Amino acid sequence: MMIIRPLISQDKDKIFRLLRQRGTFTEKELQVALEIIDETLRQPERKNYHIFCTDDGPESLIGYICFGLIPLTDSCYDLYWIAVDKRFARKGIGGKLLGFMEEFVIRKGARHIYVDTSSTTPSEPARSFYEKHGYHVGWVLNDFYREGDHKMIFMKEVCGLIPQQDDD
């Protein structure tokens, strides 16, 4: 049984290795991910970001997800990061992390979830993943990241959805 748990300080280096292993993030993006982790660990009471992990024992992090309420919105959330170790790809772990996040934000009264991704070829699996899980492209900002690399904003309306109930 996969357990999804809150971030702990020992996860930081493991998350960094996981993101680097994926090979789709730039050095600047990796630094932003680490800054968010540091902020979350330093000031957990602020709840700007929610970070959860799943692992395969004390030394192995399988995946993680980071999301948060978008400032100045009425219950809209951003999915900032989601990543799964390549060794565990296509085993449903990303879908379980995404489902966990959706249930979490629905319980908080979320209306919409947004996620940004690139239009480049390395991000094609991410785009397919979001579409498979009910997200659709709401907007495309041409040449956003760099010329020829558009920002694709996916969204999912979750207002009125009821979170899954545990079978236990």
Backbone as CSV, one residue per row, in Angstrom:
resi,resn,N_x,N_y,N_z,CA_x,CA_y,CA_z,C_x,C_y,C_z
1,MET,0.826,-1.183,0.000,0.000,0.000,0.000,0.873,1.249,0.000
2,MET,0.589,2.156,-0.905,1.359,3.383,-1.018,0.861,4.392,0.015
3,ILE,1.796,4.972,0.754,1.454,5.983,1.746,1.969,7.331,1.267
4,ILE,1.100,8.312,1.301,1.474,9.682,0.959,1.551,10.448,2.266
5,ARG,2.712,11.078,2.489,2.960,11.733,3.770,3.499,13.140,3.544
6,PRO,3.402,13.991,4.570,3.937,15.351,4.440,5.463,15.347,4.302
7,LEU,5.963,16.404,3.714,7.387,16.647,3.548,8.096,16.668,4.903
8,ILE,9.292,16.067,4.967,10.185,16.195,6.122,11.540,16.679,5.612
9,SER,12.362,17.207,6.489,13.627,17.825,6.063,14.539,16.857,5.309
10,GLN,14.496,15.576,5.642,15.348,14.597,4.977,14.957,14.369,3.513
11,ASP,13.815,14.898,3.094,13.358,14.700,1.717,14.013,15.648,0.724
12,LYS,14.542,16.765,1.181,15.008,17.816,0.271,16.004,17.297,-0.764
13,ASP,17.076,16.661,-0.337,18.083,16.173,-1.281,17.522,15.081,-2.185
14,LYS,16.629,14.264,-1.648,16.023,13.201,-2.454,15.133,13.794,-3.548
15,ILE,14.395,14.839,-3.215,13.549,15.496,-4.213,14.419,16.128,-5.292
16,PHE,15.504,16.755,-4.882,16.418,17.363,-5.855,16.949,16.308,-6.824
17,ARG,17.384,15.171,-6.293,17.878,14.089,-7.164,16.777,13.581,-8.090
18,LEU,15.572,13.455,-7.551,14.439,12.993,-8.343,14.158,13.961,-9.502
19,LEU,14.114,15.247,-9.219,13.839,16.230,-10.270,14.962,16.267,-11.304
20,ARG,16.177,16.180,-10.842,17.311,16.168,-11.776,17.259,14.921,-12.653
21,GLN,16.908,13.780,-12.062,16.813,12.512,-12.798,15.802,12.606,-13.932
22,ARG,14.719,13.353,-13.717,13.671,13.465,-14.734,14.212,14.090,-16.017
23,GLY,15.182,14.998,-15.899,15.814,15.575,-17.071,14.976,16.595,-17.827
24,THR,13.867,17.034,-17.273,13.017,17.991,-17.978,13.077,19.390,-17.380
25,PHE,13.745,19.549,-16.256,13.766,20.840,-15.580,15.115,21.525,-15.757
26,THR,15.087,22.841,-15.951,16.316,23.618,-16.071,16.923,23.817,-14.682
27,GLU,18.153,24.290,-14.655,18.809,24.572,-13.369,18.032,25.629,-12.589
28,LYS,17.512,26.641,-13.277,16.725,27.674,-12.599,15.464,27.069,-11.987
29,GLU,14.807,26.178,-12.710,13.598,25.534,-12.192,13.923,24.672,-10.978
30,LEU,15.056,23.969,-11.025,15.467,23.157,-9.880,15.718,24.042,-8.659
31,GLN,16.326,25.195,-8.866,16.590,26.105,-7.750,15.288,26.628,-7.147
32,VAL,14.303,26.920,-7.993,13.003,27.377,-7.490,12.352,26.272,-6.662
33,ALA,12.419,25.039,-7.143,11.842,23.915,-6.384,12.482,23.817,-5.005
34,LEU,13.797,23.970,-4.937,14.494,23.898,-3.654,14.127,25.080,-2.747
35,GLU,13.958,26.258,-3.327,13.548,27.418,-2.534,12.165,27.201,-1.921
36,ILE,11.266,26.613,-2.680,9.915,26.331,-2.175,9.983,25.307,-1.043
37,ILE,10.815,24.293,-1.215,10.982,23.285,-0.160,11.540,23.941,1.096
38,ASP,12.572,24.771,0.929,13.168,25.457,2.080,12.136,26.326,2.796
39,GLU,11.355,27.083,2.034,10.337,27.943,2.640,9.305,27.115,3.405
40,THR,8.894,26.019,2.821,7.892,25.160,3.458,8.429,24.554,4.750
41,LEU,9.683,24.143,4.742,10.279,23.565,5.950,10.517,24.632,7.026
42,ARG,10.898,25.844,6.608,11.180,26.923,7.557,9.911,27.483,8.193
43,GLN,8.850,27.575,7.397,7.625,28.212,7.881,6.390,27.377,7.525
44,PRO,6.273,26.193,8.103,5.138,25.328,7.749,3.787,25.925,8.117
45,GLU,3.773,26.800,9.108,2.511,27.405,9.535,1.925,28.347,8.483
46,ARG,2.733,28.846,7.572,2.242,29.773,6.542,1.364,29.063,5.519
47,LYS,1.632,27.812,5.249,0.834,26.998,4.327,0.700,27.610,2.937
48,ASN,1.767,28.295,2.492,1.774,28.799,1.120,1.860,27.642,0.133
49,TYR,2.581,26.609,0.543,2.777,25.431,-0.294,2.450,24.193,0.540
50,HIS,1.904,23.208,-0.129,1.667,21.902,0.485,2.525,20.916,-0.292
51,ILE,3.403,20.236,0.416,4.302,19.283,-0.234,4.128,17.929,0.439
52,PHE,3.889,16.922,-0.385,3.710,15.559,0.089,4.603,14.632,-0.717
53,CYS,5.036,13.553,-0.063,5.947,12.598,-0.675,5.422,11.173,-0.499
54,THR,5.919,10.300,-1.322,5.713,8.880,-1.121,7.068,8.211,-1.316
55,ASP,7.335,7.200,-0.512,8.653,6.579,-0.590,8.567,5.068,-0.561
56,ASP,9.722,4.482,-0.758,9.853,3.031,-0.814,10.802,2.588,0.293
57,GLY,10.631,3.144,1.466,11.545,2.881,2.576,12.264,4.159,2.947
58,PRO,13.057,4.123,3.999,13.663,5.342,4.535,14.668,6.031,3.601
59,GLU,15.224,5.314,2.665,16.253,5.907,1.805,15.776,6.217,0.397
60,SER,14.568,5.825,0.037,14.131,5.933,-1.347,12.844,6.737,-1.479
61,LEU,12.934,7.881,-2.124,11.758,8.690,-2.397,11.251,8.318,-3.795
62,ILE,9.989,7.940,-3.900,9.414,7.513,-5.182,8.814,8.694,-5.930
63,GLY,8.163,9.606,-5.203,7.524,10.726,-5.871,7.160,11.821,-4.900
64,TYR,6.827,12.983,-5.466,6.383,14.085,-4.626,5.478,15.009,-5.419
65,ILE,4.708,15.785,-4.685,3.800,16.755,-5.278,3.828,18.018,-4.432
66,CYS,3.762,19.157,-5.102,3.765,20.459,-4.433,2.656,21.295,-5.062
67,PHE,1.803,21.857,-4.226,0.683,22.656,-4.714,0.344,23.704,-3.676
68,GLY,-0.466,24.682,-4.063,-0.859,25.707,-3.104,-1.978,26.577,-3.618
69,LEU,-2.613,27.237,-2.678,-3.655,28.208,-2.982,-3.012,29.371,-3.733
70,ILE,-3.630,29.791,-4.824,-3.099,30.916,-5.589,-3.456,32.201,-4.841
71,PRO,-2.455,32.991,-4.469,-2.733,34.229,-3.727,-3.735,35.111,-4.478
72,LEU,-4.573,35.765,-3.705,-5.563,36.717,-4.191,-6.700,36.074,-4.982
73,THR,-6.840,34.750,-4.899,-7.967,34.094,-5.571,-8.945,33.567,-4.537
74,ASP,-10.127,33.296,-5.000,-11.162,32.692,-4.180,-11.137,31.186,-4.435
75,SER,-10.272,30.494,-3.739,-10.214,29.032,-3.749,-9.757,28.412,-5.068
76,CYS,-8.745,29.010,-5.696,-8.110,28.410,-6.874,-6.703,27.965,-6.472
77,TYR,-6.315,26.804,-6.960,-5.038,26.203,-6.577,-4.149,25.993,-7.789
78,ASP,-2.847,26.085,-7.559,-1.840,25.757,-8.565,-1.167,24.453,-8.176
79,LEU,-0.985,23.587,-9.149,-0.112,22.429,-8.999,1.248,22.893,-9.497
80,TYR,2.193,23.029,-8.577,3.500,23.562,-8.936,4.452,22.484,-9.443
81,TRP,4.502,21.358,-8.757,5.447,20.313,-9.096,4.817,18.955,-8.837
82,ILE,5.077,18.031,-9.728,4.766,16.629,-9.485,5.826,15.836,-10.230
83,ALA,6.401,14.867,-9.565,7.445,14.055,-10.204,7.467,12.673,-9.564
84,VAL,7.746,11.685,-10.400,7.857,10.298,-9.960,9.174,9.749,-10.487
85,ASP,9.865,8.988,-9.653,11.106,8.335,-10.037,10.883,7.533,-11.312
86,LYS,11.814,7.654,-12.262,11.678,6.956,-13.554,11.497,5.450,-13.380
87,ARG,12.097,4.883,-12.330,11.966,3.433,-12.113,10.534,3.026,-11.806
88,PHE,9.716,3.985,-11.380,8.337,3.692,-10.997,7.323,4.330,-11.949
89,ALA,7.824,4.808,-13.083,6.942,5.464,-14.047,5.902,4.478,-14.576
90,ARG,4.733,5.020,-14.875,3.620,4.266,-15.476,3.100,3.145,-14.578
91,LYS,3.211,3.373,-13.270,2.682,2.398,-12.302,1.551,3.008,-11.472
92,GLY,1.054,4.161,-11.904,-0.075,4.787,-11.233,0.276,5.702,-10.077
93,ILE,1.558,5.879,-9.789,1.958,6.686,-8.639,1.647,8.165,-8.868
94,GLY,1.946,8.666,-10.061,1.628,10.059,-10.371,0.132,10.313,-10.265
95,GLY,-0.671,9.386,-10.756,-2.122,9.524,-10.665,-2.611,9.523,-9.231
96,LYS,-1.987,8.712,-8.388,-2.378,8.683,-6.974,-1.985,9.982,-6.277
97,LEU,-0.806,10.514,-6.589,-0.409,11.800,-6.012,-1.359,12.910,-6.474
98,LEU,-1.704,12.901,-7.744,-2.622,13.900,-8.274,-3.998,13.774,-7.623
99,GLY,-4.490,12.541,-7.496,-5.776,12.321,-6.831,-5.756,12.772,-5.384
100,PHE,-4.638,12.522,-4.701,-4.491,12.972,-3.312,-4.614,14.489,-3.243
101,MET,-3.901,15.184,-4.135,-3.952,16.644,-4.141,-5.366,17.131,-4.422
102,GLU,-6.024,16.520,-5.401,-7.384,16.946,-5.738,-8.327,16.788,-4.547
103,GLU,-8.258,15.657,-3.869,-9.104,15.452,-2.692,-8.785,16.467,-1.599
104,PHE,-7.502,16.748,-1.394,-7.059,17.711,-0.388,-7.673,19.077,-0.663
105,VAL,-7.561,19.555,-1.905,-8.039,20.906,-2.204,-9.564,20.965,-2.284
106,ILE,-10.208,19.881,-2.692,-11.673,19.846,-2.693,-12.185,20.005,-1.265
107,ARG,-11.525,19.329,-0.319,-11.916,19.468,1.095,-11.729,20.895,1.604
108,LYS,-10.843,21.645,0.961,-10.609,23.048,1.329,-11.550,23.989,0.581
109,GLY,-12.415,23.433,-0.259,-13.374,24.258,-0.992,-12.876,24.781,-2.327
110,ALA,-11.913,24.103,-2.928,-11.341,24.561,-4.202,-12.397,24.649,-5.300
111,ARG,-12.181,25.610,-6.181,-13.025,25.748,-7.368,-12.308,25.223,-8.604
112,HIS,-11.050,25.600,-8.749,-10.275,25.207,-9.925,-8.858,24.826,-9.506
113,ILE,-8.262,23.960,-10.317,-6.838,23.634,-10.177,-6.190,23.978,-11.515
114,TYR,-5.058,24.668,-11.440,-4.312,25.052,-12.630,-2.930,24.414,-12.579
115,VAL,-2.401,24.135,-13.752,-1.030,23.630,-13.834,-0.411,24.155,-15.125
116,ASP,0.812,24.665,-15.002,1.531,25.211,-16.156,2.551,24.202,-16.628
117,THR,2.715,24.129,-17.928,3.770,23.291,-18.480,4.239,23.893,-19.798
118,SER,5.308,23.378,-20.289,5.919,23.852,-21.525,5.310,23.142,-22.733
119,SER,5.427,23.785,-23.865,4.949,23.193,-25.116,6.015,22.334,-25.794
120,THR,7.191,22.231,-25.203,8.289,21.516,-25.853,8.098,19.999,-25.794
121,THR,8.835,19.310,-26.635,8.743,17.844,-26.730,9.008,17.141,-25.399
122,PRO,10.011,17.539,-24.610,10.225,16.834,-23.338,9.033,16.906,-22.380
123,SER,8.158,17.898,-22.554,6.994,18.030,-21.680,5.755,17.321,-22.218
124,GLU,5.858,16.655,-23.351,4.714,15.935,-23.921,4.140,14.894,-22.957
125,PRO,4.960,14.079,-22.274,4.377,13.124,-21.320,3.570,13.813,-20.215
126,ALA,4.036,14.965,-19.751,3.295,15.699,-18.713,1.951,16.164,-19.259
127,ARG,1.956,16.706,-20.458,0.692,17.173,-21.046,-0.286,16.011,-21.212
128,SER,0.188,14.884,-21.675,-0.673,13.698,-21.826,-1.208,13.238,-20.477
129,PHE,-0.372,13.278,-19.456,-0.764,12.891,-18.105,-1.915,13.763,-17.609
130,TYR,-1.783,15.077,-17.759,-2.836,15.972,-17.285,-4.142,15.741,-18.043
131,GLU,-4.055,15.588,-19.346,-5.261,15.328,-20.143,-5.925,14.021,-19.724
132,LYS,-5.128,13.004,-19.488,-5.659,11.707,-19.056,-6.442,11.832,-17.748
133,HIS,-6.041,12.773,-16.910,-6.672,12.946,-15.602,-7.696,14.077,-15.566
134,GLY,-8.215,14.450,-16.732,-9.332,15.379,-16.784,-8.997,16.860,-16.850
135,TYR,-7.747,17.191,-17.070,-7.353,18.587,-17.221,-7.410,18.938,-18.705
136,HIS,-7.727,20.188,-19.002,-7.741,20.618,-20.396,-6.972,21.935,-20.523
137,VAL,-6.476,22.185,-21.721,-5.730,23.418,-21.960,-6.705,24.586,-21.952
138,GLY,-6.478,25.501,-21.048,-7.303,26.698,-20.969,-6.704,27.855,-21.737
139,TRP,-5.365,27.952,-21.714,-4.678,29.065,-22.341,-3.298,28.622,-22.804
140,VAL,-2.850,29.270,-23.859,-1.480,29.097,-24.336,-0.882,30.486,-24.468
141,LEU,0.224,30.703,-23.794,0.936,31.979,-23.875,2.159,31.767,-24.764
142,ASN,2.076,32.253,-25.984,3.127,32.009,-26.970,4.458,32.625,-26.558
143,ASP,5.521,31.878,-26.826,6.901,32.328,-26.582,7.120,32.805,-25.152
144,PHE,6.434,32.188,-24.199,6.490,32.628,-22.806,7.853,32.352,-22.174
145,TYR,8.305,31.108,-22.222,9.572,30.740,-21.562,10.774,31.198,-22.382
146,ARG,10.662,31.034,-23.665,11.656,31.482,-24.642,10.999,31.363,-26.005
147,GLU,11.604,31.893,-27.004,10.995,31.839,-28.334,10.754,30.380,-28.741
148,GLY,9.526,30.089,-29.124,9.157,28.732,-29.531,8.764,27.822,-28.377
149,ASP,8.873,28.295,-27.144,8.518,27.503,-25.960,7.358,28.203,-25.255
150,HIS,6.167,27.720,-25.546,4.951,28.346,-25.047,4.574,27.800,-23.673
151,LYS,3.945,28.647,-22.892,3.399,28.233,-21.599,1.985,27.718,-21.853
152,MET,1.739,26.470,-21.477,0.423,25.868,-21.628,-0.187,25.746,-20.237
153,ILE,-1.327,26.384,-20.048,-1.979,26.379,-18.754,-3.167,25.423,-18.818
154,PHE,-3.045,24.336,-18.076,-4.114,23.354,-17.983,-4.984,23.705,-16.783
155,MET,-6.237,23.319,-16.833,-7.112,23.564,-15.689,-8.101,22.423,-15.535
156,LYS,-8.601,22.312,-14.320,-9.655,21.359,-14.014,-10.598,22.031,-13.031
157,GLU,-11.883,21.998,-13.348,-12.882,22.538,-12.434,-13.222,21.447,-11.427
158,VAL,-13.087,21.762,-10.140,-13.365,20.775,-9.094,-14.466,21.234,-8.149
159,CYS,-14.997,22.417,-8.391,-16.070,22.945,-7.554,-17.251,21.973,-7.578
160,GLY,-17.704,21.598,-6.403,-18.858,20.701,-6.305,-18.521,19.233,-6.359
161,LEU,-17.269,18.883,-6.660,-16.884,17.475,-6.645,-16.776,17.001,-5.201
162,ILE,-17.095,15.758,-4.981,-17.036,15.178,-3.645,-15.781,14.325,-3.560
163,PRO,-14.963,14.519,-2.518,-13.737,13.718,-2.398,-14.054,12.244,-2.269
164,GLN,-13.139,11.413,-2.750,-13.271,9.965,-2.632,-13.309,9.574,-1.167
165,GLN,-14.095,8.571,-0.856,-14.157,8.052,0.512,-13.253,6.826,0.616
166,ASP,-12.544,6.710,1.724,-11.719,5.529,1.953,-12.606,4.317,2.153
167,ASP,-12.145,3.169,1.682,-12.894,1.924,1.842,-12.668,1.265,3.184
168,ASP,-11.783,1.839,4.005,-11.455,1.222,5.295,-12.596,1.308,6.273
